[in-house]
Amino acid sequence: MKMIERKRTLIDKLICVRNSLWYSITEPLQVLWARRLWKDTGKVSILMPTRNRWHLIHKAVESVIDQTYKNWELIIIDDGSDRCDYRPGELEWFSDNRIKLICGTKLQHYPEEAFYHWLVGPSNALNQGLEYATGSWIARLDDDDKWYPDMLTRMMGTAKFYDYEFVSAFAVGPRGIIPAYTDLKNTLVGSVQTWLYRNYKGCFRYNLDSWRKSWDKNNEIDLYKRMYKAGMRFGFTTSVVCEIEPRPGNDDIGLKAYLKEHK
């Protein structure tokens, strides 16, 4: 699907230059300091942003509950839904005290075009979720995807054995294995639903202005490249740990699916 992009304004360029300079100076220093303070409790904080999709979220949450690795907390961040609550019997798994619901505030200044909405994605909700994360590791699962039961066991095992600070893997979509990103020198990077990385608190918030850039516009690409440039040790396992299915009434995933829904 061809997408005609908007012309970048002077404001866009200035914001991007400011952000790029700030990240390049502060984040490598933050990583050096955070390594000294970081203690591995083995607990994984799983961030799950959602908005007006309580009817889809059950499969994702249940795949977390079914994990063979049990030391986790699931932080569901509501990104400004019409209602941020649940009714008795509707979301039974809230009886699990490892699951938290955060009623977040929706980003007010989204760009107008759907393409740029997708680039920003749930960045604001995820940043709010990071404030509540108590684990020494961070993972993310979108509200319409599903982890395989051994996802966290595999990723934690790989990270600890090789002393990685960031590890990812393959996910499978409706047309087979989803290709990993190949734009780093030393490793592949899988879909964001497969990420596991150290929670260096205060470091690496999502860039709400990534959509303004002329390169690496997607919030996820912006984030992992900043982590890599800051010196994080990256690893990859060829295991398939996640299943990404089209939403009801759609036969695509990712950007194509989003543009169809907002056409």
N, C-alpha and C positions, 0 to 999 in steps of 0.2 A: 504494500500500500504506500503510494508516494505521498510524502508530506512536504508541503511548502513551508519553509521556516520564516519566521518574522525577521526583520532586519534589526540587528543589535544596535541599541542606542548608546550614546555617550555615557549615560548613567550605568547601563549594563557593564560597559568596559571598565569604568572606574571602580565599581563594586567588585568586579572579578579580580582586578589588579590588587585592590586592598586585601581581599580575602586570601589570594594566593601568597602575598607577602607575609601575611599574618600566620598562615598555616606553615609555611616553609621555615619560619623562624621559631615559632613556639612549639610545634608538635614534636620535632626531634628532641628538644630539650625536655618536654613533658614525658616522653617515653623513657629517657635515661633516668629521670627521677622516679617515675612510677615503677620501674623495674625494682628499684631498691626497696620500695614500700609494699609491693605486691606479695600477698600470701595466698597460697593455693588451698582453698577450703574444699575444692572439688565440686562446689555448688554452681549450677548453671542457671543463669537468669535468661529465660526465653521471652522475647518480646513479640507480641502478636497485635499489630494494629488492626482495627476494624471500623467500619462505618456503615450503618444501616444494612448489615448482612448477618443478623443473628440466625437467619434461616440457613446459612451456609457453614457456620463456624463449628458445628458439632464434630465433623469429621477431623478437622485439624486438632481440636482440643483432645479428642479421644486418642489420637495418635501420639500425643504427648503423654497422656495418662498411661498408655500401653508401653512406654519405653522400658527396656530392661534396666537402664540406668535410672536410679530413683532419686538422686540428690539434685533436685531442680525446683525452681519456682517459675510459674507461668504468669506473666504480666500482660493482661489484655488491656490495650489502651483504646478506648472509644474516641474516635476522631470526629466528635461533633454530630453523632447520630440524632435522629428525631427523638429517641428516648435512650437514655443510658441507664437501664435497669433490667431486671428480669422478673418473670412471674413464677410462682411456685410450680414445680414440675416441668418448666420450660427448659431450664439450664441446670439440670440436676448436679452436674459436676462442680458447681460452686461450693458444694459441701466439702470438697477437698481443700484443706487450708493452705495448700501450696499454690493455689490459684487466686490471683488478685485481679479485680476489675478497677481500672482507673478511668474516671470520666474526664477525658482531656478536653482541651479547647481547640477548635478547628482553626487552622491558619487562615487569617482574614484576607491576606493579600496574594491570593493565587493569581498567576497569569490567566488570561481569559481563554486561551486556546486549549483544547483537550490534550493535545500533544505535550504541552508544557505542564499541564496538570500531572500527567504520567511521569514526567521527568522529576518533578518535585516529589510525587508519590506521598507516602505516609511519613515523610521526614520529620515534620513537626510533632506528630504523635510519637514517633520513635524517640525523639529527643526528650519528650516528657517521660516516656517509659524508662529511659536510662537513669532518670533521677530516683526511681524507686528500686533499681536493680541492686540486690544485696549479694549476688553471687560473685565469685572470682572469675567467672567465664560468662560470655554473652553469646546467645544464639538467637536466630530469628526464624519465625514461621509465619507465613501469611495465612489469613483466615480461611482460605479456600484450598489449601494444599495439605499434604499428608506426609508425615515422616514414616519411614519403616521402623519397626520396633527396636532395632539395634543401632539407630542413627547416633544417639549420644554416646553409646558404648564405643562404637567404632571411632568417632571423632575425638573423644577424650583419650582413648588409647593411643591414637596416632600423635596427638598433640603432646602428650606426656612422654612417650617413648623417644620422640625426636626433638623434644624441647622446642616445639613450634609455639609461636605466639598467635598465629592465625592459621587455621586449616580449613579446607573446603573439599568438596567431592562432587560427584556427578548426581544429577537429578534426571528423571525420566518424564517426558511429556507425551502428548497424544501421538506424536510422530517418532517416538523413540528417544534415545539418549540426547539430552540437551548439550550442545557443545560448550566447553568451558572457555573462558576468556584466555587469550594467548598473548596478551600485550605486556606481560612482565618478563624480565630477562631470565629469571631462574625458576619459575613455576607457573602452573595453571591456576586459575581461580574459577570455582564453580558458581552456580546460581546462588543467590543470597540465602535461599532456604537451606543451604548446606553449610553455611558459615558457622564456625566456632572460633572465638577469639578471646584473649584475655581482657578482663574488665579493668582497664587502667582508668580509674575514675577521674573524670574531668577532661579526659582526652577524647578526641575523635567523635564529636557530635556531628550529626548530619548537616550538610551545607544547604540551607534553605534557598540559596541563590545559585545553585549549580545549573539550573535551567538557563541562566543568563549567559553561560559560557559558549564559546565557539568550539570547544573540545570537551570530551568527557562530561557531557551535560547531565547524564543520568545520575541520580543521587548515590546509587550503589557503586558505580564506577568511580565517581569522585571520591567516595569514602575509602575504598580499598587501595586506590592509588596513593592517597595521602598516607595511609598506614604503611604502605611499602616504602614510600619516600622518607618516612620518619624512622625507618630502620627496623620495623617489625619483622620477625623471622616467619616466613611463609612456608607452608607445606600443602601438599595435595595428595589425596588418596583416590584411587580409581574405583572405589566402591560406589554403588548407587544407593543413596540413602533417603531419597525423597521422591514423591510422586506429585507432579503438577498436572491437574486435570482442568479442562475447560469448564467454565461456569455453565449452569443450566441455560440452554438456548444459544450457546456459542460453541464454535468448533475450533477456536483459536485461544492462545494464551498470550500473556504479556501485552505489548503495545498494540498489536493487531486487535486483540480482544477488546482492549480499552477504547480504541477508536471506534470500533463497531458499536459499542454500547453508548457512545456519546455522539454518534453521527447525527 
